[in-house]
Amino acid sequence: MHYCIFNGYDSRDLGLMLESCPPRAAPKRRGEALTVPGRSGSLFIDEGAYESYIRQAQFTLLDLSKLDQVCAAFQGSGWLTFDDEPNFKNFARVANQISFEQVALTLRKFPVEFECQPFKYERSPQELAYHLSQGYALETYLHNPGTVAAAPLIKVSAGNSFVTVTAAGRSFKVR
């Protein structure tokens, strides 16, 4: 059975059946297409950003006694995980108004439209990995498993001296 977790609420615990995981979508690049007179085609001015996108989930309420819990769960914004990508999460908001009175009166089916921000995140973030030699960091690694450059990019340079860097409560010296 398919499921999703939104804002800490697991659809299985709410007595919901997710018919199928909504299709994954690649976010659209944000920019402006320009048509230049006398030039074939168009030019695209890239803003270097992505649009949010909608993932619509179709649920069936199996346990009518949990209707109030379902109403509380599917509002606002928070972290969203679907079972087809259990190691990742997206920041999303419920974009549609759900008529739960209609749900109770009909076949107990209802859609939830999640407006997802364009990047997904690891549910269990990586630890900062570095190699020490005599108390000094020689190399520091943080692997980005994604396909888009991650932000922020932090570069530390100390010239011929040492700098102490503290990340996540752990300190090390960088040269």
C-alpha positions in Angstrom: 0.0 0.0 0.0 1.3 3.4 -0.9 1.7 6.2 1.7 3.0 9.6 2.3 4.2 11.5 5.4 3.3 15.2 5.6 4.3 17.4 8.4 4.9 14.3 10.6 1.5 12.7 9.8 1.7 9.3 8.2 -1.2 8.6 5.9 -1.4 5.0 7.0 -1.9 6.1 10.7 -4.7 8.4 9.5 -6.7 5.5 8.0 -6.0 6.7 4.4 -5.2 4.7 1.3 -3.0 6.5 -1.2 -4.1 5.1 -4.6 -0.6 5.6 -6.2 2.3 7.9 -5.7 1.9 11.0 -7.8 4.2 11.2 -10.8 7.6 12.8 -10.1 8.1 16.1 -11.9 11.2 18.0 -12.8 10.8 21.6 -11.8 10.6 24.2 -14.6 13.5 26.6 -15.0 12.5 30.2 -14.3 13.3 32.8 -16.9 11.9 34.8 -19.8 11.6 33.8 -23.4 12.3 36.8 -25.8 11.5 37.0 -29.4 13.9 39.2 -31.3 12.6 40.7 -34.6 14.5 39.4 -37.6 15.9 36.4 -35.6 14.6 32.9 -35.9 13.5 31.2 -32.7 13.6 32.9 -29.3 16.2 33.6 -26.6 15.8 32.5 -23.0 17.0 34.7 -20.2 17.6 32.3 -17.3 17.1 33.6 -13.8 19.1 30.7 -12.3 16.1 29.5 -10.3 13.3 26.9 -10.5 9.5 27.1 -10.2 7.6 25.1 -7.6 5.4 22.3 -8.9 2.3 20.4 -8.0 2.1 16.7 -7.0 -1.5 15.6 -6.7 -2.2 12.6 -4.4 -5.6 10.8 -4.5 -6.6 9.4 -1.2 -9.5 7.2 0.1 -10.5 7.6 3.7 -10.9 4.0 5.1 -11.8 5.0 8.6 -14.5 7.8 8.8 -13.8 8.2 12.6 -10.4 9.7 11.7 -11.9 12.5 9.6 -11.0 15.2 12.1 -7.4 14.0 12.3 -7.2 14.0 8.5 -8.6 17.6 8.4 -5.9 18.7 10.9 -3.1 16.9 9.0 -3.7 18.3 5.5 -3.3 22.0 6.0 -0.5 24.5 5.9 3.0 23.5 4.9 5.8 21.2 6.0 8.0 18.3 4.9 6.5 15.8 2.5 7.8 12.2 1.7 6.2 9.7 -0.6 7.0 5.9 -0.4 8.5 5.9 -3.9 11.4 8.1 -2.5 11.5 7.1 1.2 15.0 8.6 1.7 14.1 12.1 0.5 11.7 14.9 1.5 10.4 18.0 -0.2 9.1 21.2 1.5 5.5 21.5 0.4 2.2 23.2 1.2 -1.4 22.0 0.7 -2.5 24.0 -2.3 -6.1 23.0 -2.7 -9.1 23.4 -0.4 -10.4 20.0 0.6 -14.2 19.7 1.3 -14.2 17.1 4.0 -18.0 17.3 4.2 -18.1 16.2 0.6 -15.6 13.4 1.5 -17.9 12.1 4.3 -21.0 12.2 2.0 -19.4 10.6 -1.1 -17.1 7.6 -1.8 -14.6 9.0 0.7 -12.2 9.8 -2.1 -10.4 13.2 -2.2 -7.4 14.7 -3.9 -4.6 16.7 -2.1 -2.5 19.0 -4.2 0.9 19.5 -2.7 2.8 22.5 -4.1 6.4 21.4 -3.8 9.4 23.6 -3.6 11.9 22.6 -6.4 14.5 20.8 -4.4 14.4 17.5 -2.5 16.5 16.9 0.6 17.9 13.8 2.3 15.8 12.7 5.2 18.9 11.8 7.1 21.5 14.5 6.3 25.1 13.6 5.9 27.8 14.3 8.5 30.6 16.6 7.6 33.6 14.3 6.8 37.2 15.4 7.1 40.6 13.9 7.5 42.9 15.2 10.2 46.6 15.2 10.5 48.1 16.4 13.7 44.8 18.1 14.6 44.6 20.0 11.3 42.0 19.3 8.5 43.8 18.2 5.3 40.7 17.5 3.3 37.0 18.1 4.0 34.2 16.4 2.1 30.5 16.9 1.9 29.0 14.8 -1.0 26.0 16.3 -2.9 24.1 13.3 -4.3 21.8 15.6 -6.4 22.1 16.7 -9.9 22.0 20.5 -9.2 24.7 22.5 -7.5 23.8 22.9 -3.8 23.9 26.1 -1.8 25.5 27.5 0.2 29.0 27.1 -1.1 31.5 27.8 1.7 35.1 28.3 0.9 37.7 28.9 3.6 41.2 30.0 2.9 43.8 31.0 5.4 46.8 31.6 3.3 49.9 30.4 5.2 48.2 30.4 8.6 45.5 28.3 10.3 41.8 29.1 10.8 39.5 27.3 13.2 36.2 26.3 11.7 33.3 25.1 13.7 30.5 23.2 12.0 27.7 21.4 13.8 29.5 21.8 17.1 32.7 20.3 15.9 35.8 22.4 15.5 38.9 21.8 13.3 41.7 23.8 11.9 42.1 24.6 8.2 45.2 25.8 6.5 
